[in-house]
């Protein structure tokens, strides 16, 4: 019986370096729905991550992308709780409690560069 070819689902992967993170696409050609996000991450990965935090989780999230998605959600939550956001816009600083930092460390999936997180 011949093997049935299935279309491989494309995913975005995040991996970490000493200073930041990188985004990579699995498979040969990304799905059309990913092209917009790939372009946004190539243009400005931090802005793209911020905007991704406002979206619902998608099927193409890998555990590593889900992890940075959670960080973006947490950042948005913390920024929205700033009382003087209208005045401080670009200079807002977000502080995390020790519990939040510990939770982020515990949530970290097995991913390339996890030792840098």
Phi and psi restraints in degrees (value plus and minus 20) as a CYANA .aco file:
   2 UNK   PHI     -90.2   -50.2
   2 UNK   PSI     129.1   169.1
   3 UNK   PHI     -91.9   -51.9
   3 UNK   PSI     118.6   158.6
   4 UNK   PHI    -107.6   -67.6
   4 UNK   PSI     106.3   146.3
   5 UNK   PHI    -103.3   -63.3
   5 UNK   PSI     110.6   150.6
   6 UNK   PHI    -131.8   -91.8
   6 UNK   PSI     127.6   167.6
   7 UNK   PHI     -95.1   -55.1
   7 UNK   PSI     104.5   144.5
   8 UNK   PHI     -92.2   -52.2
   8 UNK   PSI     110.2   150.2
   9 UNK   PHI     -96.1   -56.1
   9 UNK   PSI     111.0   151.0
  10 UNK   PHI    -106.6   -66.6
  10 UNK   PSI     124.0   164.0
  11 UNK   PHI    -155.4  -115.4
  11 UNK   PSI     134.5   174.5
  12 UNK   PHI    -116.4   -76.4
  12 UNK   PSI     113.9   153.9
  13 UNK   PHI    -134.4   -94.4
  13 UNK   PSI     124.6   164.6
  14 UNK   PHI    -132.8   -92.8
  14 UNK   PSI     120.9   160.9
  15 UNK   PHI    -157.8  -117.8
  15 UNK   PSI     138.2   178.2
  16 UNK   PHI    -131.4   -91.4
  16 UNK   PSI     126.8   166.8
  17 UNK   PHI    -138.7   -98.7
  17 UNK   PSI    -198.3  -158.3
  18 UNK   PHI     -79.7   -39.7
  18 UNK   PSI     -53.7   -13.7
  19 UNK   PHI    -127.1   -87.1
  19 UNK   PSI     -46.2    -6.2
  20 UNK   PHI    -179.8  -139.8
  20 UNK   PSI    -170.4  -130.4
  21 UNK   PHI    -152.0  -112.0
  21 UNK   PSI     140.1   180.1
  22 UNK   PHI    -146.5  -106.5
  22 UNK   PSI     134.9   174.9
  23 UNK   PHI    -134.9   -94.9
  23 UNK   PSI     117.6   157.6
  24 UNK   PHI    -156.2  -116.2
  24 UNK   PSI     132.6   172.6
  25 UNK   PHI    -130.6   -90.6
  25 UNK   PSI     112.4   152.4
  26 UNK   PHI    -102.6   -62.6
  26 UNK   PSI     132.1   172.1
  27 UNK   PHI      66.5   106.5
  27 UNK   PSI    -199.6  -159.6
  28 UNK   PHI     -97.3   -57.3
  28 UNK   PSI     -77.9   -37.9
  29 UNK   PHI    -144.0  -104.0
  29 UNK   PSI     112.6   152.6
  30 UNK   PHI     -91.0   -51.0
  30 UNK   PSI     133.0   173.0
  31 UNK   PHI     -83.3   -43.3
  31 UNK   PSI     128.7   168.7
  32 UNK   PHI     -75.0   -35.0
  32 UNK   PSI     -56.5   -16.5
  33 UNK   PHI     -86.1   -46.1
  33 UNK   PSI     -41.0    -1.0
  34 UNK   PHI    -108.8   -68.8
  34 UNK   PSI     -40.7    -0.7
  35 UNK   PHI     -75.7   -35.7
  35 UNK   PSI     -60.6   -20.6
  36 UNK   PHI     -82.3   -42.3
  36 UNK   PSI     -65.5   -25.5
  37 UNK   PHI     -87.9   -47.9
  37 UNK   PSI     -58.7   -18.7
  38 UNK   PHI     -80.5   -40.5
  38 UNK   PSI     -66.3   -26.3
  39 UNK   PHI     -81.8   -41.8
  39 UNK   PSI     -62.1   -22.1
  40 UNK   PHI     -84.9   -44.9
  40 UNK   PSI     -62.4   -22.4
  41 UNK   PHI     -86.1   -46.1
  41 UNK   PSI     -54.9   -14.9
  42 UNK   PHI     -88.7   -48.7
  42 UNK   PSI     -56.1   -16.1
  43 UNK   PHI     -93.0   -53.0
  43 UNK   PSI     -71.5   -31.5
  44 UNK   PHI    -176.5  -136.5
  44 UNK   PSI      78.3   118.3
  45 UNK   PHI     -84.9   -44.9
  45 UNK   PSI     -51.5   -11.5
  46 UNK   PHI     -93.4   -53.4
  46 UNK   PSI     -60.0   -20.0
  47 UNK   PHI     -85.1   -45.1
  47 UNK   PSI     -62.6   -22.6
  48 UNK   PHI     -82.3   -42.3
  48 UNK   PSI     -62.3   -22.3
  49 UNK   PHI     -83.3   -43.3
  49 UNK   PSI     -61.3   -21.3
  50 UNK   PHI     -79.4   -39.4
  50 UNK   PSI     -67.4   -27.4
  51 UNK   PHI     -87.3   -47.3
  51 UNK   PSI     -54.4   -14.4
  52 UNK   PHI     -82.5   -42.5
  52 UNK   PSI     -52.1   -12.1
  53 UNK   PHI     -82.8   -42.8
  53 UNK   PSI     -40.1    -0.1
  54 UNK   PHI    -107.3   -67.3
  54 UNK   PSI     -33.0     7.0
  55 UNK   PHI    -108.6   -68.6
  55 UNK   PSI     145.4   185.4
  56 UNK   PHI     -98.7   -58.7
  56 UNK   PSI     133.3   173.3
  57 UNK   PHI     -79.6   -39.6
  57 UNK   PSI     121.6   161.6
  58 UNK   PHI    -134.3   -94.3
  58 UNK   PSI     143.6   183.6
  59 UNK   PHI     -85.3   -45.3
  59 UNK   PSI     -44.8    -4.8
  60 UNK   PHI    -105.6   -65.6
  60 UNK   PSI     -14.9    25.1
  61 UNK   PHI     -92.4   -52.4
  61 UNK   PSI     108.1   148.1
  62 UNK   PHI    -110.9   -70.9
  62 UNK   PSI     148.5   188.5
  63 UNK   PHI     -76.2   -36.2
  63 UNK   PSI     -56.4   -16.4
  64 UNK   PHI     -89.7   -49.7
  64 UNK   PSI     -60.0   -20.0
  65 UNK   PHI     -90.9   -50.9
  65 UNK   PSI     -55.9   -15.9
  66 UNK   PHI     -80.7   -40.7
  66 UNK   PSI     -56.2   -16.2
  67 UNK   PHI     -84.6   -44.6
  67 UNK   PSI     -68.5   -28.5
  68 UNK   PHI     -92.9   -52.9
  68 UNK   PSI     -45.8    -5.8
  69 UNK   PHI     -82.2   -42.2
  69 UNK   PSI     -62.7   -22.7
  70 UNK   PHI     -82.7   -42.7
  70 UNK   PSI     -59.5   -19.5
  71 UNK   PHI     -82.4   -42.4
  71 UNK   PSI     -62.5   -22.5
  72 UNK   PHI     -83.1   -43.1
  72 UNK   PSI     -62.3   -22.3
  73 UNK   PHI     -80.2   -40.2
  73 UNK   PSI     -63.7   -23.7
  74 UNK   PHI     -83.8   -43.8
  74 UNK   PSI     -61.6   -21.6
  75 UNK   PHI     -81.4   -41.4
  75 UNK   PSI     -65.8   -25.8
  76 UNK   PHI     -81.7   -41.7
  76 UNK   PSI     -63.1   -23.1
  77 UNK   PHI     -80.7   -40.7
  77 UNK   PSI     -66.4   -26.4
  78 UNK   PHI     -86.0   -46.0
  78 UNK   PSI     -61.6   -21.6
  79 UNK   PHI     -84.3   -44.3
  79 UNK   PSI     -61.7   -21.7
  80 UNK   PHI     -87.1   -47.1
  80 UNK   PSI     -37.2     2.8
  81 UNK   PHI    -110.6   -70.6
  81 UNK   PSI     -20.3    19.7
  82 UNK   PHI     -93.6   -53.6
  82 UNK   PSI     104.4   144.4
  83 UNK   PHI     -89.1   -49.1
  83 UNK   PSI     -49.6    -9.6
  84 UNK   PHI    -130.6   -90.6
  84 UNK   PSI      14.7    54.7
  85 UNK   PHI     -77.7   -37.7
  85 UNK   PSI     -58.6   -18.6
  86 UNK   PHI     -81.0   -41.0
  86 UNK   PSI     -50.3   -10.3
  87 UNK   PHI    -113.5   -73.5
  87 UNK   PSI     -49.8    -9.8
  88 UNK   PHI    -120.8   -80.8
  88 UNK   PSI     -27.2    12.8
  89 UNK   PHI     -13.7    26.3
  89 UNK   PSI    -103.0   -63.0
  90 UNK   PHI     -97.9   -57.9
  90 UNK   PSI     -34.3     5.7
  91 UNK   PHI    -126.5   -86.5
  91 UNK   PSI      -7.8    32.2
  92 UNK   PHI     -81.5   -41.5
  92 UNK   PSI     116.9   156.9
  93 UNK   PHI    -135.7   -95.7
  93 UNK   PSI     117.5   157.5
  94 UNK   PHI    -133.3   -93.3
  94 UNK   PSI     106.0   146.0
  95 UNK   PHI    -127.3   -87.3
  95 UNK   PSI     118.7   158.7
  96 UNK   PHI    -128.4   -88.4
  96 UNK   PSI     123.1   163.1
  97 UNK   PHI     -93.9   -53.9
  97 UNK   PSI     144.6   184.6
  98 UNK   PHI     -81.8   -41.8
  98 UNK   PSI     -55.8   -15.8
  99 UNK   PHI     -83.3   -43.3
  99 UNK   PSI     -62.1   -22.1
 100 UNK   PHI     -85.5   -45.5
 100 UNK   PSI     -60.7   -20.7
 101 UNK   PHI     -83.3   -43.3
 101 UNK   PSI     -62.8   -22.8
 102 UNK   PHI     -83.4   -43.4
 102 UNK   PSI     -59.8   -19.8
 103 UNK   PHI     -83.5   -43.5
 103 UNK   PSI     -61.4   -21.4
 104 UNK   PHI     -83.6   -43.6
 104 UNK   PSI     -58.8   -18.8
 105 UNK   PHI     -85.7   -45.7
 105 UNK   PSI     -58.8   -18.8
 106 UNK   PHI     -91.1   -51.1
 106 UNK   PSI     -50.0   -10.0
 107 UNK   PHI     -99.1   -59.1
 107 UNK   PSI     -35.7     4.3
 108 UNK   PHI     -76.3   -36.3
 108 UNK   PSI     100.2   140.2
 109 UNK   PHI     -98.7   -58.7
 109 UNK   PSI     148.5   188.5
 110 UNK   PHI     -91.4   -51.4
 110 UNK   PSI      91.5   131.5
 111 UNK   PHI    -168.6  -128.6
 111 UNK   PSI     134.6   174.6
 112 UNK   PHI     -80.2   -40.2
 112 UNK   PSI     109.8   149.8
 113 UNK   PHI      64.4   104.4
 113 UNK   PSI      -7.9    32.1
 114 UNK   PHI     -81.3   -41.3
 114 UNK   PSI     -41.0    -1.0
 115 UNK   PHI     -89.5   -49.5
 115 UNK   PSI     -35.1     4.9
 116 UNK   PHI    -109.7   -69.7
 116 UNK   PSI     -28.7    11.3
